[in-house]
Amino acid sequence: MTQYLLSVYMVEGEDAYVSEEATQAAYKAVDAFNQELQTAGAWVFAGGLHPIDTATTVDATGPEVVTSDGPFAETKEHLGGFWVIEAADIDAALAWAAKGSAACAGKVEVRPFQSE
């Protein structure tokens, strides 16, 4: 089985959920999706991330370590959360991503991990 990263992307300044009820419904849907992944044996781990204003970027590629507030990429789009799953192939991973996208009401990018 190959492991895949299912990345959930958000857009800064755009609230994905228009009300508290919509937020709670999404949380419930994501919990159900997480349970489905676990029951199917596809779950490795997952997590939601705090807003991008909590990010710090570290650059140790030069002679000194430089840290800066904010995300690495200066864009409105940012990683909001993720799942790491195991799936038989890309088609199975894409099917899981479609369910995850529906559950969290956001776009999901699918990428396989490199083999060891």
Wavefront OBJ file of the C-alpha trace (Angstrom):
o trace
v 0.000 0.000 0.000
v 1.171 3.490 -0.803
v 0.775 6.377 1.603
v -0.793 9.573 0.278
v -0.990 13.079 1.664
v -4.448 14.608 1.314
v -3.888 18.339 1.839
v -6.819 20.648 2.583
v -6.322 24.149 1.250
v -7.950 27.311 2.550
v -7.994 30.866 1.204
v -6.974 33.609 3.604
v -9.821 35.981 4.325
v -12.471 33.599 3.010
v -14.467 31.836 5.681
v -15.254 28.363 4.408
v -18.242 28.133 6.749
v -20.868 30.860 6.625
v -22.262 30.222 10.097
v -21.565 28.445 13.360
v -24.054 25.783 12.284
v -22.104 25.209 9.052
v -18.862 24.983 11.039
v -20.339 22.400 13.405
v -21.786 20.421 10.483
v -18.339 20.329 8.829
v -16.704 19.170 12.077
v -19.280 16.403 12.351
v -18.779 15.395 8.700
v -14.988 15.331 9.105
v -15.317 13.223 12.271
v -17.482 10.757 10.324
v -14.968 10.726 7.461
v -12.115 10.111 9.913
v -14.053 7.202 11.400
v -14.676 5.782 7.922
v -10.941 5.972 7.134
v -10.113 4.218 10.402
v -12.715 1.499 9.905
v -11.416 0.834 6.381
v -7.809 0.607 7.610
v -6.752 3.565 5.440
v -6.082 5.971 8.335
v -2.474 6.793 9.206
v -2.964 10.183 10.877
v -4.490 13.601 10.299
v -4.528 17.095 11.698
v -5.957 20.543 11.348
v -3.658 23.534 11.513
v -3.984 26.849 13.314
v -4.386 29.957 11.083
v -1.422 31.100 9.011
v -0.734 34.058 11.303
v 0.670 31.481 13.774
v 3.264 30.196 11.264
v 7.004 30.810 11.492
v 9.405 30.032 8.651
v 12.925 28.824 9.456
v 15.750 29.096 6.901
v 19.008 27.387 7.833
v 20.376 27.222 4.273
v 22.878 30.025 4.807
v 25.568 30.746 7.380
v 22.970 31.877 9.951
v 19.523 30.610 10.850
v 16.883 33.150 9.852
v 13.347 32.971 11.204
v 10.463 35.047 9.935
v 6.862 35.381 10.960
v 4.325 33.916 8.602
v 4.128 31.101 6.093
v 6.844 30.255 3.583
v 4.656 31.014 0.570
v 3.319 34.561 0.363
v -0.062 33.650 -1.108
v -3.679 33.851 -0.067
v -3.976 30.058 -0.325
v -2.546 28.001 2.503
v -2.560 24.546 4.018
v -5.370 24.272 6.547
v -5.129 20.605 7.453
v -4.290 17.176 6.122
v -4.772 13.448 6.210
v -2.105 10.820 5.655
v -3.757 7.672 4.337
v -2.813 4.311 2.895
v -4.459 3.315 -0.363
v -3.953 0.565 -2.917
v -3.484 3.033 -5.779
v -4.055 6.605 -6.921
v -7.672 5.907 -7.860
v -8.441 4.742 -4.330
v -6.639 7.793 -2.902
v -8.650 10.095 -5.174
v -11.884 8.464 -4.027
v -10.907 9.119 -0.397
v -9.971 12.701 -1.298
v -13.391 13.277 -2.841
v -15.032 12.168 0.410
v -12.649 14.337 2.437
v -13.314 17.347 0.223
v -17.055 16.948 0.673
v -16.667 16.516 4.439
v -14.523 19.607 5.025
v -16.060 21.707 2.239
v -12.624 22.474 0.813
v -10.326 21.520 -2.010
v -8.031 18.556 -1.353
v -4.700 17.956 -3.094
v -3.500 14.342 -3.351
v 0.209 13.440 -3.461
v 1.922 10.104 -2.945
v 4.839 9.814 -0.554
v 8.155 8.770 -2.053
v 8.999 5.136 -1.498
v 11.777 4.340 0.915
l 1 2 3 4 5 6 7 8 9 10 11 12 13 14 15 16 17 18 19 20 21 22 23 24 25 26 27 28 29 30 31 32 33 34 35 36 37 38 39 40 41 42 43 44 45 46 47 48 49 50 51 52 53 54 55 56 57 58 59 60 61 62 63 64 65 66 67 68 69 70 71 72 73 74 75 76 77 78 79 80 81 82 83 84 85 86 87 88 89 90 91 92 93 94 95 96 97 98 99 100 101 102 103 104 105 106 107 108 109 110 111 112 113 114 115 116
